[in-house]
Amino acid sequence: MVTKWFNLFIQSMFRGRFDHTIDDKGRVSLPTKFREILRKFNDTVFITTFDGCLYVYPEDEWIKFEDEIYALPTGEREMRDFQRYILAHATECTVDKQGRLLIPTSLRTVAQLEKEIVIAGRVKHFEIWNKERFDQTIMQTQNNEPGKNISAILNTLQLKL
């Protein structure tokens, strides 16, 4: 029984990088694996923006995330600003029968989504990036100071690659 649930959990993770395009109407065809995962969660997703990209959550993961945001202390202005920013951009969307996600114009504008995009898995959610911006971010991680901090982060978390 544990193995069955573990396998379902492993199969329900968003992984990988997928180069796609967004059409003139703002529709993105999702990778097949991602569509299969979302079907398990009624094809409803919540999209918000942060880090210059879109964060896309299945409904059940969004509810958990929203609860965590709501539980944050609001005594400091920065925390209220963060909550306001994330929640004001949050939009509920549905994946259509063709496996496409219609991204609202306001979110496309904030994330600078034009023709070429990248869909990147983040385990419990995925991100949608402007391709050029994503590639720049990856290069910075590999070549600059943030990349040098990866070893320290892994050590702190006691993770091994």
N, C-alpha and C positions, 0 to 999 in steps of 0.2 A: 504494500500500500504506500509506504514512504517513497519507494522508487517511482511509482506512478505520478505522485504529486511533484516529486523532484524533477522528473522528466518534463512535466507540463510547465513547471517554473522555468527550466532551462530553455525550453522551446518558446517561451513567451518573453524573450529578451530581445531588445533592439540592438543589433550589432552591425558593424561594417560601414563602409562609405559607398554611396551610390551617386554617380553623376547623372543628373536629369535635366530636363528643361521645364520651364513654366510657360503655359500658353498665354495668349493675349487676354484671356478672361480671368487669369489668375489661378488656373487649375494645374495641379501637380499630380502626375501618376505615381503612386507610391510603389516601392519595391514589393514584389509578390510576398516575400516573407513578412514584411511589415503589415500588409493587408490581412494575411492569415491571422496574425496576432490580434489585430484590431477587431476582426470578426468575432473573436472570443469575448470581446468587451463591447458588443453592440454597435460597432463602427462609429461611436461618438468620441470625439477628441476635444481637448481644450488646448488652445494655442495662446501663448504669450510671448513676449520678447524680452531679451536680456543678452548682454554680450555681443550685440550687433547681429543676432540671428533670431530665429523663431524656435521656441521650445514647444514640442507637440507631445501631449500626454494622453494616454487612454483615460477614459472617464474615472475609473477606480483609482488610478495613480494620481490624477488631478485632485480628487477629493482628499486624499492623504496629504498631498503637497499644500493644498489650501488650508487644511487644518493646522499644519505646521506654521504656515505664514500667520494665521490668525492667532496662534499661541505665542508669537514673538512679543517681547515686551515693547510697549509703545511709548515709553518715557522719553526716548531720544528722537529728535526730529529725523535723523538719518533712517531710523527704523521705520517710522511712519512713511517717509518718502519712498523707501524700498517697497513697502506693502502697497502703497498707492500706485506706484509704477507698474508692478507686476499685475495687480488685480484690475487696474484700469484698462490694461491691454488684453486681458483674458477674454477670449472669444470661444464660444461653443460652436463646433462644426461637425458635420457628418461626412463620412467617406461615401461617395456615390457607388452605384452598382458596378461601374467600370473601374473602381479602385482609385478614384481621383479625389483629391482634397481641394476644395475651393478656398483659397486664402483671401481674406478681405483686403481691399485696397489699402486701408490704413496700415495693416501689418506688413504688406508687401513694401510699402514706402519706407517704413521704419527700418526694415531689414535690407533695403536696397535690392530686392529680388527683381531681376530683369529676365533675361532669357536662360542663361546657364546657372544652374544651382547645384548644390551638394546636399544630400540627405545623409546625415551621420548618426549612427546609433549611439545611444548613451545608456544602455541596459534597460531602464524602466521608462524612458522616453526617448525621443529622437529630436534632432535639430535640423532645421532647414536654413541653409546659408547661401548667400551670393557666392558663386564659385571662386571668384578672384579674392574676396575677403577671407574665405575659408583657407585657401592655399597660402595666403599671407600669414594667417594665424598659425598654421602648421609649421611654416618655415621659421617663424619667430620662436616657436616652441623648440624646434630642433637646433637653432643656431644662436639664439640670444639668451639673455639672462633667465627668462622663465624656464627655458630648457635645462639650464644648469641647476635649477632648483628641484628638478624632478627627482634626483637622487635623494635629496634631503626629505622630500615628501614621502618617497617610498620607505626610507628609513624610519621616519616618524610613524608611519602606518604599519611598519614591520611587514611590508610587502616585498616580494621578490619577483623579478621578471624572468 
